[in-house]
Every structure is written in structure tokens, then in C-alpha cells.
Amino acid sequence: MRGSVQTVVGIVTGGLLLALTAHHLPGPGPEPETESVIVQAVTSAEAGRAVRAVGGQVTHELPIIDAVAASLDTAQRRALAALPHGPRLWDNAAVEVSARGGRAADGDSTKTKKNDRGNYTQGRNIPCADYASLVGADQAHASGLTGYGITVAVVDSGMGWDTSHYHDSRSKDRLVAEYDAILNREMDNTWNDHSGHGSHVTAIAVNSAVCGDGSFNGLAPDAGLVSVKAFDAHGQGTYADVIRGLDYVVANMEAHGTRVLNLSFSAQPRSHYWDDPLNQAVMKAWAAGLTVVVSAGNEGPGPMTVGVPGNVPYVVTIGAMTDNYTAGDRGDDRLATFSAAGPTIEGFVKPDLVAPGGHMLALMPSFSQIAEEHPEFHDGGSYFVMSGTSQAAAVVSGVATLMLQQSPWLTPDEVKCRLMATARAAVNGSGELTYSILQQGAGMLDVLSALQSDATGCANRGLDVHADLAGAQHYAGRVRQHDDGEFYLLEMGDEYDWDGRFQSPDGFAWNDGFAWNDGFAWNDGFAWNDGFAWNDGFAWNDGFAWNDGFAWNDGFAWNDGLTERVGINHWVAQE
């Protein structure tokens, strides 16, 4: 099949390696410029041998995708690329975590690098976050479900400076492991989040601080935590660093008891979902048994704005809603305008559901990059307000942890199924969908219903992640587009048509009673073939702009044009 790893990546034979060893290297003179490249072969060891044979330097071992990252000069790269059945090459793209935009106010006095360490006293001077109660997690906590015995891994910019917030209700340290994927070493209770994004996301998922009203400020306050740093102070990282972080999580998941993986970043897709090396690593994590929760991205509200790795059909992709600053009034809750919408390039419905992501209150050091750029959203102590699908994904990661504590036998597909089957769709007074399923997925997260559900077999039907990874089969979703520009679903009613506009209606409810016909047939997959077409007149540039040189035929040339930075979950205004 064209574009599959199986057909594109060949075996580097011993004879080819002998030929590479004889590759003529430049003589004395200025050192040639090098670039970072991801090299994929049948195994990571094979890829490494090929790199070393041409004189390149391996910088990252990436066995999760049978690859290495390497430093190569132009001649070395050409030697690898010229092999008739040689390794596959990608530029090691730069990526950024969310919430990097903006500047600190002039004369801002918070610009300090001092470490304001200090432990909280439970219940005193701790602001109360309301998102746990918004989704019903507070009632789950009261019943004894707090995530105990389940570990969540967060791949982000690291974790905060005050580890007392990662003690459980028995004052036991819950930090199972801390790994720096940039430096490739394990850490030991070290403050390493200079960005602030990772601290914020991690706290939403697992903060154990108890606020003044006695409620927890995290969704899974007793869960174990594996914190993986793959982004720097500016929220920037590389594919190689992120993939190495994912490799660490998967390789140690049994030892750490990890069941949930939170990925709160989202890059622009540049190929089919199966052809992206970061997506390949994420699919490996899902296949290994991790429930992977991913942010949809902040590029909404237009269609086809869901990013990588949220465009992977298997994972639980999360959009954001907001309570509109009225926590006690559910009638004016709405979809956040920044929340990315589907479909994906392959026609899958995304996001899968939505969760609170507006003005989220969580831990962040005042001296972190984001807090310094936006001091007006910091409380001067330890809490910061930020909006994004990153935060919404953290909520769902915490909830998935509660589900696995209650029912540890659940597979990732079953967790996804129950989350979707119990979500509450936004409907108007007539019971009609207020937002398209390409904006809200199955609807708004409902924790108690998900915990009580016995639904099964309603997610990822028709998909086989192992065949996908092997390159034996790839998949397409049900979404197509009419000539008039409206998106529709194959073999389903016109109630799901969407013209791509963002609706912001008055008076609707996230309804418990909305009936999804035939479960979630729109989540099913079909075998991909080269004849897949949206329609003859589909305008890519209306909703999703590929660069002018993009060509589907003969594969996407990652190694020719993926050197620019990729903005991931950029800073958005509070909603």
C-alpha cells in the first residue's frame, strides 16, 4: 500500500552497510553543517547502524517507532536517502506547547527567578477550582474514587516546584517517576518546568490540594504521576524529544503502573495520520494498553482544524467547553470558540467529546515563562488561570483514571466507549443538536454516568491498530463533503450536516436524553484505498491549508520541508 511503513521502509542489508562504509567523507576543511533527522528502519538498531555507517551521529534512540534521531550533514543524508531499500527520513521538526503568546505588562514586578517554594496547608488560603464539580467528579471523590492505584503519565514541559501537591490523601508521595526526555535522564523530585504549561496541566489532572470548601482541586487526587519533560522554557521541543518521552512511558508502563497518558499539545497535520512519526508512537502507546487522551488543539472554530496527534482515530481527542463564568448556571454553558473541529483529513469525526477548558484555575509557578508573560492571570501565590483544549484533555485524563480505579479491567477502547456513550450532547429546546458532532463529538463529559456505564464495543469499530502500525491496512472515517460545502456522514441522516460555521446560540442544554442512533456509527472506520475522495470540488484552502508543494501521490516528503516551527495549542483569550 502506498505510503505505508511496510513498503517504504526496507531492510538495510549487510551488503548495503558495506557500501555505506565506503562512503567518501570530505577532507580537512570547515566542518559541514548538520541537521537533525529521524531515521526509521525495520528496527532502531538497524537505523542506528545505517547512520553510523555514513559517519552520522545518533542522538536519540527511538525504538517505539523503530527509529533513531541523528545528526547528519548533507552528504550523509543524501547517502541514506539514495539507498533503493534504505531507511526512511524525516526532519526532526520543532514543536511548541500551548500558551506561549503574549507579553508581560510593562513594569511587571513578577519577573523574578526566585524559587518561592513552600507547602500548602490543606484547606487554608487555597482557591477552589470548580471544574471537578462541573463534571460530577466531586461526587465520585466522595464515594471513594480518587484514582488510587492508577498512574497517569503527562508528557509536557515538566512539573511544578511544590511536590506537596502530589502527595495523596494519606500524605504519601505520588510522584512515581520524573524523566527529562531532552536530557535523556531520570530526575528525582526536581523542579524542571520553566514553561508553566506542564505544571498547569498536571495539576488539573492530579492535584491533591484541598481548598477551603473541602473539595479537591484535581480530578484524580490520589493517582500516581509520571512526569515527562519534552519541552523547554519557551514551550519548544522536537519530534525526537517527544517521541523519546513516549518511548520512556511505554517501556516503563508496567513498572510504573501507568494506565493513562495525557498529551496536551497539537501540531498541524502534514500527512496522513499513519505516516506521521509522532502519531506512530502514539498508536504504539494505545496498542500497548494505555488510554491516550489528547487535546484537539486551539485552532478552532473552523472545520478541519484538529491537529496531531488528535487526528489519530484511536485516541480520545478532547475539545473544550466553558461555563461562561457562571458555575452555578448550566444553561449558558457553551463550546469554546478556540476549540478545534473536525473532520480529519481521512474523514474521521473529531473531537470525540468536550470537557471544561475555559478559565481553568490550576498550579503554576509565578516565575515560569507563561506566568511572566501573562501576570494578570496569576493570583500572586501559586495558581494561574488559563484556557485551552490542553486543560480539557487534563480533565478527561483524570476522569479516565477514576474509571480505571473502579474497573481496572477496562481496555482503552472500552474507556473511550463509555466516555462517549455517556457524554451529553448540546441540544436546543426542540431536541436538535446545537453544535455539529464535528465540533462537540458525542458531547459534554459526564463523570458519574461514565462510571455507571456498562457500554462496550462502541468505539473504534472497524479499526485494527496493529494492522495499521504494520502498514497492512489504514482507515478512513464516514465524513464527506457535499458540493455546496456542507459536511455530511455516509449512510446517516441529514441531521448531522454542517456548513462549517460556528454557532453560539442562546438557550440550550447539554442534554442527558439525546439519543445517538446506532450507538456511534459515525466513529466507525473503513479500509483506506487510493480512490478515497471527498468530492470533486473540495477546497482544501477553505479550512485546512496544505503548503503549495504538498502532493498526496508518491508519499509526503517530510525530509524536504518540515523545518519550520510548529505552533501547538497557542495562547488563547480566556473564555
C-alpha positions, -999 to +999 in steps of 0.1 A: +000+000+000+014+034-010+027+054+020+028+025+044+058+020+066+059-016+055+065-008+018+085+024+022+109+012+049+132-016+036+157-037+053+193-023+052+213-054+043+248-062+052+259-056+017+244-021+017+261-013+050+294-023+035+288+001+006+279+028+030+311+022+050+330+031+019+311+064+015+336+092+007+338+117+036+350+152+030+387+160+037+401+186+060+384+220+060+354+237+076+331+214+094+300+207+073+267+219+086+245+192+101+208+188+107+187+166+130+169+139+112+146+110+123+158+078+106+134+048+106+142+013+095+130-022+103+144-018+138+160+011+157+193-009+158+192-012+120+186+025+117+215+033+140+239+011+121+230+028+088+236+062+104+269+053+118+280+037+086+278+070+067+295+088+096+265+103+112+259+107+149+229+090+167+214+115+192+182+097+202+173+060+203+136+058+194+127+021+195+090+028+199+089+036+161+119+015+151+140+047+146+168+069+158+173+106+156+206+116+141+229+145+133+237+143+096+254+166+071+241+170+036+263+143+021+255+118+048+218+124+044+219+120+007+238+087+010+210+074+033+182+087+011+198+073-021+195+037-009+169+018-030+155+000+001+171+021+028+158+039+059+131+064+058+140+100+067+120+129+084+133+162+095+132+164+133+105+191+134+104+217+162+072+218+182+058+241+209+035+236+238+005+258+243+000+292+259+032+308+247+017+340+233+015+374+248+038+397+268+040+407+304+027+441+313+052+470+313+068+474+346+057+440+358+072+433+392+067+395+389+097+390+366+119+371+391+137+339+390+135+333+428+121+299+438+091+306+460+090+270+474+066+262+502+040+237+511+003+245+513-017+239+545-047+219+534-079+239+534-063+273+541-056+301+516-062+277+487-086+289+460-113+265+449-114+252+413-149+244+401-143+221+372-144+189+392-180+197+404-189+209+368-184+173+355-195+155+387-161+143+398-166+158+433-193+132+439-170+104+427-144+116+452-170+115+479-177+079+470-140+069+474-129+071+437-098+093+437-075+075+413-057+054+439-036+027+424-036+041+389-007+061+374-011+089+349+018+099+326+020+135+314+043+144+285+047+181+286+071+208+299+077+192+333+061+197+366+059+223+393+081+232+422+059+222+451+056+184+453+033+185+483+005+189+458+014+154+445+010+137+479-021+116+482-048+120+509-026+098+531+004+123+526+022+097+506+044+109+477+026+100+444+054+110+421+063+076+406+089+088+382+103+120+366+121+119+333+137+146+312+134+135+276+155+164+264+185+154+286+176+117+285+178+110+322+156+104+352+152+131+377+145+130+415+118+154+428+133+182+407+115+213+397+120+213+360+091+232+344+104+266+333+074+270+310+045+265+334+023+246+309+032+212+323+026+223+359-009+236+350-020+205+330-006+181+356-023+199+385-057+198+368-054+160+364-039+150+398-036+180+422-044+167+457-047+202+474-079+206+493-095+240+491-115+259+517-148+241+509-132+207+514-131+198+477-101+186+457-085+208+431-075+179+409-096+152+391-076+122+404-060+134+437-047+100+447-034+089+413+003+082+407+022+105+384+049+100+358+061+134+347+079+136+314+096+168+303+099+172+265+095+210+261+117+238+272+110+271+290+097+286+257+074+257+252+095+244+223+107+208+217+113+184+188+096+154+175+126+133+186+123+146+222+086+140+224+089+105+208+117+096+233+094+107+261+066+085+248+091+056+244+100+060+281+064+059+292+056+028+272+088+010+281+081+015+319+043+014+319+042-019+338+068-010+364+051+024+370+015+011+369+008+036+341-027+033+325-034+068+313-013+091+290-020+128+287-008+147+256-018+183+258-002+196+226-014+197+190+006+203+158-007+209+123-011+176+103+013+173+074+005+138+061-020+110+066-023+102+103-004+069+099+025+085+081+034+109+109+062+096+132+048+112+163+014+096+156+031+062+151+045+065+186+011+075+200-005+045+182+021+022+198+011+036+232-025+028+225-017-007+213+003-013+244-028-007+266-025+030+275-056+051+274-042+081+255-061+114+260-051+142+235-061+178+231-079+187+199-060+219+195-068+256+198-071+264+161-109+264+160-136+272+154-133+263+117-136+228+103-106+205+098-085+222+125-079+192+147-041+186+150-015+159+155-018+136+175-055+143+180-061+132+144-052+096+153-086+078+151-079+055+181-072+080+208-096+101+229-095+135+214-109+163+236-124+197+227-132+225+251-163+240+266-168+268+291-193+275+318-193+311+307-181+323+341-214+311+357-205+279+375-240+276+391-259+281+358-256+252+333-280+269+309-254+292+294-225+268+291-212+267+255-185+254+232-153+274+235-147+294+203-110+283+201-118+246+203-106+228+171-132+210+150-132+180+126-132+162+103-097+149+100-081+146+066-091+110+065-128+118+072-130+109+109-152+127+134-131+146+159-131+156+187-146+126+205-161+147+233-157+180+251-147+189+287-142+221+307-113+241+292-123+278+299-106+299+326-092+269+343-076+275+377-045+254+385-010+254+398+018+273+381+049+290+395+048+328+393+084+327+378+075+304+349+075+317+314+038+318+308+031+334+342+056+361+335+041+368+300+006+369+315+009+381+351-027+394+351-039+358+353-017+348+383-030+351+418+004+361+432+006+329+451+007+296+432-024+295+410-029+306+374-060+309+351-056+296+316-079+284+288-074+257+262-080+222+250-049+213+268-067+219+301-098+200+288-077+170+280-062+170+315-098+169+329-106+138+309-072+121+318-082+125+354-116+110+348-102+081+329-081+074+359-112+072+382-128+048+357-098+026+357-096+026+395-132+014+396-129-010+367-092-019+362-100-045+335-112-018+310-093-016+278-085+018+262-113+011+236-138+005+264-128+036+284-133+056+252-166+039+245-180+047+280-168+083+279-186+088+246-217+068+253-224+089+284-215+123+271-243+148+270-249+164+236-257+201+234-292+205+220-318+232+217-353+233+230-365+211+202-340+184+210-319+191+179-281+193+180-269+228+187-234+220+176-223+197+149-207+164+160-176+177+143-175+204+170-187+186+201-182+149+193-205+129+215-210+159+238-200+171+272-182+148+297-204+133+324-183+116+351-210+098+371-227+084+341-193+072+327-186+054+360-220+038+360-219+027+323-216-008+311-213+002+274-189-017+253-180-021+217-190+014+206-155+029+199-130+023+172-152-003+154-138-015+122-103-003+131-072-025+139-044-006+154-019-035+150-027-038+113-024+000+110+010+000+126+022-029+105+012-010+073-011-038+063-042-016+065-051+021+071-085+036+076-109+064+066-139+077+085-175+084+074-173+122+068-177+135+033-185+169+018-213+180-005-207+202-035-222+231-016-195+228+011-215+211+038-200+181+056-222+150+060-219+114+072-222+084+049-254+064+054-267+087+081-294+113+083-291+150+073-293+160+110-255+157+111-249+180+081-226+210+090-217+240+069-185+248+089-199+278+107-196+283+145-229+287+162-231+305+195-268+301+204-288+313+233-306+288+254-296+252+251-286+224+274-261+196+275-289+171+274-290+137+292-317+124+269-303+128+234-304+095+216-275+087+193-288+064+166-270+030+163-245+040+190-217+058+174-217+045+139-200+078+128-170+066+148-165+035+126-136+031+102-134+019+067-104+003+049-085+031+032-079+029-005-063+051-031-097+060-045-109+079-014-122+113-024-141+140-006-157+153-037-145+168-070-147+203-058-134+201-023-115+233-014-086+225+010-078+261+014-112+269+029-105+251+061-071+234+061-042+249+042-016+225+029+015+242+015+017+247-022+041+218-027+020+192-010+014+161-030-006+130-018+008+108-046+041+090-040+042+100-004+048+132+015+083+144+015+089+151+052+126+154+045+122+184+021+101+209+040+094+203+077+120+226+092+097+255+103+084+257+138+050+242+145+028+261+169+010+238+193-021+249+213-012+285+211-023+310+237-060+319+235-081+345+253-099+334+284-134+321+279 
